[in-house]
Amino acid sequence: MGGDASIIKMFEEFSEAYKNKSEEEIMEELDKLKRDFQQDPQKYQKHLEALAGLKNFLDDEQREKLEKWLEYFNS
């Protein structure tokens, strides 16, 4: 259960940080993160796994967006 709690906390922090940003602004941030990810994939792999773990807590629309972002990072 501890893992679920940390994932929920991370999701809440992410939601708070990006709640007033447009999808375009979020995609710009994701572009920056992807460049960082490509420099050191092992460092960010745990983050991607944690994001994938959020799927069970999301509604269909949020899950679809998350899946798009995960595909983007893995492309």
N, C-alpha and C positions, 0 to 999 in steps of 0.2 A: 504493500500500500504506500510505502514511503516514496517509491518511484513515481506513482501516480500523483502524489501530492506535489512533488517537485516539478512535474510536467505541468500541472495545473497552475502552479505559481509562475512558471516561466511564461505560460500562455497569458496569464493575467497581466504580467509585466509588459509583454509584447503588445497586448491589446491597448494598454494604457499609453504606451509610447507612440503608437501609430493611429490612435483613434481619430485624430483630427487631420490626418494626412490623406491626400488623394491617392487613388490607386497608382497614378503615375509617379508620385513621390515615393511610394512604397517600392515600386519596380526599380526606381533609381537606386534606392538603398540595397535592393536585392542584387542589382548589377555590381555594386561595390563589394558586397559580401561574396558574390560568385568569384570575382577576381581574387579576393583573399583566399577563398576556398581552393582555387586552382593553384595557389602558391604553396599551400600546406593542407592537403586534403585530410590527413589524419587528424589534424587539430579540429576540424569542423565536422567530422563524421558523426561524432556523438550528438552534436546539435541537430544534424539531419535526422538521426534516429529518434531523437526526442520529439522533433516536429512530427515525424510520421506517427508517433505514439499519440498525438493529439487527435487523430482522426475520430476516435471513438467519442470524443467530447464535443464534436462539431455537428452543426446541422448540415443538410445536403449542400447548400450553397457554399458554406465555409469549407466543407470537405473538398469540394470541387476546386476551389481556389488554392487550397493547400496542396492538392495533388498537382496542380499546374506548377506551383512554385517548386515542388520537389522534383518534378520532371525537368524544370529549367535548370536547377542546380546539378542534376545528374547528366545533363546534355553536354 
